[in-house]
Amino acid sequence: MAHVIRIGPYHPLQEEPASFLLTVEGERVIDIDVQLGYIHKGLERLAEQRTYDMVPLLLERICGICSATHSINFCHAVEDILGLAVPPRARYIRTIVGELERIHSHLLWVGLAGHFIGYETVFMWAWKYREPVLDMYEQLTGHRQNSALPQVGGVRRDLPEQAFPEVRRTLDALDGQVEMLTGAVLDDPVLAARLSGVGVLTAEQALAYGVVGPTARASGLATDVRADEPYAAYPELDWKVITRSEGDVFAKAVVRLLELKESIGLVRQAMEKLPPGPINAGPLHVPRGEGIGRYEAPRGEDVHYVRSNGTNMPERVKVRAPSYVNIPSFRASCIGQTISDVTLTLAACDPCYSCTERMAVVRDAGGGSEITFSDLVRLGREKTLRIARELGRKPDLDLEIG
């Protein structure tokens, strides 16, 4: 007999709200339904009410881990409209910022993965090594998380080259730490036994679902925007796309660990080859048109669409983050697994539910009229008051006044 188990929308395993409905027969999952939409920031709509210079600062708030991803990619889309070539120094600066963000993201995931399976040593190691990465980010940009650096046409500020010697020393130490961490994970027979063969996503399934990033590369698909449609300084640097063929949770961990080494090498090279010159193409007027930006985020290909009407504000901004295409693949990788394995598989593609937020305009399902923010506040207060009365409790005075 089938039963339904709900995980979420709030659960200790999840750092963000999302709901998973697992249909199970005994311990075996026979169906899964993912329900998103618990995060309402309306950033796409807000972006259409900001100037082109302000939008990158706003879009850094899409995701706390991939902040530079979205701000740089918005610039890619606008620069596509302009047909603009970014100055070489700005391209290298964007590469350094982006790869530090990738290192930060992958270490965070490795730590959480260790925590999820009860391997607290990996959790402590990964998060300890992640701290100097955030320190480097702050030394170079002024902030541990949101750099406020990308700008249409280049970057807002130059990197302080006096910080480079300290950054290089930190990278040297991190290189050894990542090597040790990678060896500890790859050589651990318990980890291999627990994660190998779990949540397998075959290459055919990965293609069918259109997954991206480490989720795709762990299934043998050598897809990476940095190589497929090179941008920034990547065509001028030496690096390789990491792939595995197994498609299971262990393969996803291996891909991320090996990518850490590649990213460290990319930051080193970009700092060594950082060319002199301007960091921005100067004041720009964006004409009418449409542009597409592509960027290899830590989780995979990020896509931004921008439509311009010739004013100083975009007419439409659309974001398709990697999690938006990776999450549906749960139907292929989770069905047939046991409940205990499903929780690992859900976490293995590093889903970001904040990135999948889509609300721009709310309409009345009955009449079709637009619901304003004031309407949402009023409806929420009315529902809270109604529930309080049904429970026989005294309504909150502030709600009554509102």
Secondary structure, 3 states (H helix, E strand, C coil): CEEEEEECCCCCCCCCCCEEEEEEECCEEEEEEEECCCCCCCHHHHHCCCCCCCHHHHHHHHCCCCHHHHHHHHHHHHHHHHCCCCCHHHHHHHHHHHHHHHHHHHHHHHHHHHHHCCCHHHHHHHHHHHHHHHHHHHHHHCCCCCCCCEECCEECCCCCHHHHHHHHHHHHHHHHHHHHHHHHHHCCHHHHHHHCCCCCCCHHHHHHHCCCCHHHHCCCCCCCHHHHCCCCCHHHCCCCCCCCCCCCHHHHHHHHHHHHHHHHHHHHHHHHHCCCCCCECCCCCCCCEEEEEEEEECCEEEEEEEEECCCCCEEEEEEECCHHHHHHHHHHHCCCCEHHHHHHHHHHCCCCCHHHCCCCCEECCCCCCEECHHHHHHHHHHHHHHHHHHCCCCCCHHHHHC
